[in-house]
Amino acid sequence: MFAELLQQLPAEVLRENEPMQNHTSFKIGGPADLLVTPGSIEEIKRVVTYCHKHHIPLLVIGRGSNLLVRDKGIRGVVMKLASNFQEFLLEGNQIQAQAGISLSELAQNAAAASLQGLEFAEGIPGSLGGAVVMNAGAYDGEMSDVIIEVQAIMETGEIKLFKAEELNYSYRRSILQEIPGYVLTARMQLKSGDKNEITARMREYARRRAEKQPLEIPSAGSTFKRPDGHYVGPMIEELGLKGFTLGGAQISDKHAGFIVNRGGASAADVLDLIALVQTRVKEKYGLDLQPEVRIVGEE
Ligand SMILES: Cc1cc2nc3c(=O)[nH]c(=O)nc-3n(C[C@H](O)[C@H](O)[C@H](O)COP(=O)(O)OP(=O)(O)OC[C@H]3O[C@@H](n4cnc5c(N)ncnc54)[C@H](O)[C@@H]3O)c2cc1C
């Protein structure tokens, strides 16, 4: 299926039958038929156009910190943009960076240049590309506050520039979740500030995160989106489900809004827990909880 593609790219960027558990923060997921880690826009374009031409499903991922990959794995090609694609450029109060850079590296570089606006991002373990698509956010900040434009490659290989207002940002949503466009680079507008104050804010956010979240155990962050006017963790706690375990998956006993992999959890374990929480929340509160975690792979 991939014979020609395998010839068009260097061997070191290609892995066949690659277990996705090696590429997700959950440490869960069956094999991808082919995992590609291209290092340039030229290589990315070859992958995208090849898949489009041959009708091969393509999934673009970043650092896998918001992903639940099913146990049967992923048919087709997974293109990972992480440390293989992470250059950045500081230009005055703006930063232009490639999609794979980690948010924490980005926030630390901004702080080192006395630029404020990305403090909220430091503890989010994703890539810039994933954060742009998910409108990642924390502590009253989110990507839509700083993004001014995004360069994306469309499935045909065409490269398009999206202004922030064209991305239709809302809570954890952007138009890039709906169209076959993949983030290559993003430009952010920051403000100059006091380096000590910026780093102090980052330290405070990190302290609050470590106090509340099970950072030492594999997870994909908050399992569910926050419904308007409600907090998910306390609702799950009230249902008596905090610490509830199914196979290797557990509703975290530190923060009930997280499902964690206690060791050897399958995607099926996590999906069963998600379904259980959804049913019980619907019964008691009449609310339809939607997963924030992106669920992918063969059913
Ligand atoms: C401990 C922990 C804490 C977390 N805290 C937060 C938090 O405070 N706030 C928050 O918002 N999130 C949080 N998350 C979730 C996650 O880190 C964010 O959603 C992050 O933005 C995902 O980035 P990623 O690179 O890991 O994306 P992935 O998980 O790899 O992918 C997520 C989605 O984005 C798509 N995608 C990724 N890269 C691209 C690209 N270049 N082009 C097109 N589509 C792409 C994927 O197809 C997928 O649909 C947390 C996760 C963990 C494990």
The ligand as an SDF file (V2000), in Angstrom:
LIG
                    3D

 53 58  0  0  0  0  0  0  0  0999 V2000
   -1.3210   15.8060   32.2360 C   0  0  0  0  0  0  0  0  0  0  0  0
   -2.0680   16.5430   31.1300 C   0  0  0  0  0  0  0  0  0  0  0  0
   -2.5320   17.8320   31.3720 C   0  0  0  0  0  0  0  0  0  0  0  0
   -3.2290   18.5220   30.3640 C   0  0  0  0  0  0  0  0  0  0  0  0
   -3.6550   19.7870   30.6160 N   0  0  0  0  0  0  0  0  0  0  0  0
   -4.3280   20.4630   29.6710 C   0  0  0  0  0  0  0  0  0  0  0  0
   -4.7900   21.7990   29.9150 C   0  0  0  0  0  0  0  0  0  0  0  0
   -4.5800   22.3720   30.9680 O   0  0  0  0  0  0  0  0  0  0  0  0
   -5.4630   22.4270   28.9110 N   0  0  0  0  0  0  0  0  0  0  0  0
   -5.7080   21.8370   27.7100 C   0  0  0  0  0  0  0  0  0  0  0  0
   -6.3190   22.4770   26.8370 O   0  0  0  0  0  0  0  0  0  0  0  0
   -5.2850   20.5750   27.4440 N   0  0  0  0  0  0  0  0  0  0  0  0
   -4.5990   19.8860   28.3850 C   0  0  0  0  0  0  0  0  0  0  0  0
   -4.1690   18.6060   28.1170 N   0  0  0  0  0  0  0  0  0  0  0  0
   -4.5000   17.9770   26.8290 C   0  0  0  0  0  0  0  0  0  0  0  0
   -3.4590   18.1860   25.6980 C   0  0  0  0  0  0  0  0  0  0  0  0
   -2.1560   18.3950   26.2280 O   0  0  0  0  0  0  0  0  0  0  0  0
   -3.8350   19.3510   24.7770 C   0  0  0  0  0  0  0  0  0  0  0  0
   -5.0910   19.1330   24.1530 O   0  0  0  0  0  0  0  0  0  0  0  0
   -2.7790   19.5590   23.6560 C   0  0  0  0  0  0  0  0  0  0  0  0
   -3.0610   20.7560   22.9930 O   0  0  0  0  0  0  0  0  0  0  0  0
   -2.7370   18.4330   22.6510 C   0  0  0  0  0  0  0  0  0  0  0  0
   -1.5820   18.6000   21.8520 O   0  0  0  0  0  0  0  0  0  0  0  0
   -0.8480   17.3370   21.2120 P   0  0  0  0  0  0  0  0  0  0  0  0
    0.2820   17.8240   20.3860 O   0  0  0  0  0  0  0  0  0  0  0  0
   -0.4930   16.3590   22.2650 O   0  0  0  0  0  0  0  0  0  0  0  0
   -2.0110   16.8010   20.2850 O   0  0  0  0  0  0  0  0  0  0  0  0
   -2.4010   15.2830   19.9640 P   0  0  0  0  0  0  0  0  0  0  0  0
   -2.9150   14.6280   21.1950 O   0  0  0  0  0  0  0  0  0  0  0  0
   -1.2820   14.6260   19.2460 O   0  0  0  0  0  0  0  0  0  0  0  0
   -3.6230   15.5320   18.9650 O   0  0  0  0  0  0  0  0  0  0  0  0
   -4.8180   16.1610   19.4260 C   0  0  0  0  0  0  0  0  0  0  0  0
   -5.7020   16.4780   18.2190 C   0  0  0  0  0  0  0  0  0  0  0  0
   -5.0660   17.4770   17.4370 O   0  0  0  0  0  0  0  0  0  0  0  0
   -4.8240   16.9810   16.1070 C   0  0  0  0  0  0  0  0  0  0  0  0
   -3.5100   17.5100   15.6960 N   0  0  0  0  0  0  0  0  0  0  0  0
   -2.3510   17.4610   16.3850 C   0  0  0  0  0  0  0  0  0  0  0  0
   -1.3750   18.1120   15.7190 N   0  0  0  0  0  0  0  0  0  0  0  0
   -1.9440   18.5750   14.5720 C   0  0  0  0  0  0  0  0  0  0  0  0
   -1.4680   19.3250   13.4700 C   0  0  0  0  0  0  0  0  0  0  0  0
   -0.2020   19.7450   13.3670 N   0  0  0  0  0  0  0  0  0  0  0  0
   -2.3410   19.6240   12.4670 N   0  0  0  0  0  0  0  0  0  0  0  0
   -3.6390   19.2180   12.5310 C   0  0  0  0  0  0  0  0  0  0  0  0
   -4.1450   18.4940   13.5650 N   0  0  0  0  0  0  0  0  0  0  0  0
   -3.3030   18.1790   14.5680 C   0  0  0  0  0  0  0  0  0  0  0  0
   -4.8620   15.4710   16.2140 C   0  0  0  0  0  0  0  0  0  0  0  0
   -5.2750   14.8570   15.0040 O   0  0  0  0  0  0  0  0  0  0  0  0
   -5.9150   15.2810   17.3080 C   0  0  0  0  0  0  0  0  0  0  0  0
   -7.2170   15.3770   16.7770 O   0  0  0  0  0  0  0  0  0  0  0  0
   -3.4590   17.8970   29.1150 C   0  0  0  0  0  0  0  0  0  0  0  0
   -2.9790   16.5960   28.8800 C   0  0  0  0  0  0  0  0  0  0  0  0
   -2.2840   15.9210   29.8750 C   0  0  0  0  0  0  0  0  0  0  0  0
   -1.7580   14.5430   29.5980 C   0  0  0  0  0  0  0  0  0  0  0  0
  1  2  1  0
  2  3  1  0
  2 52  2  0
  3  4  2  0
  4  5  1  0
  4 50  1  0
  5  6  2  0
  6  7  1  0
  6 13  1  0
  7  8  2  0
  7  9  1  0
  9 10  1  0
 10 11  2  0
 10 12  1  0
 12 13  2  0
 13 14  1  0
 14 15  1  0
 14 50  1  0
 15 16  1  0
 16 17  1  0
 16 18  1  0
 18 19  1  0
 18 20  1  0
 20 21  1  0
 20 22  1  0
 22 23  1  0
 23 24  1  0
 24 25  2  0
 24 26  1  0
 24 27  1  0
 27 28  1  0
 28 29  2  0
 28 30  1  0
 28 31  1  0
 31 32  1  0
 32 33  1  0
 33 34  1  0
 33 48  1  0
 34 35  1  0
 35 36  1  0
 35 46  1  0
 36 37  1  0
 36 45  1  0
 37 38  2  0
 38 39  1  0
 39 40  1  0
 39 45  2  0
 40 41  1  0
 40 42  2  0
 42 43  1  0
 43 44  2  0
 44 45  1  0
 46 47  1  0
 46 48  1  0
 48 49  1  0
 50 51  2  0
 51 52  1  0
 52 53  1  0
M  END
$$$$
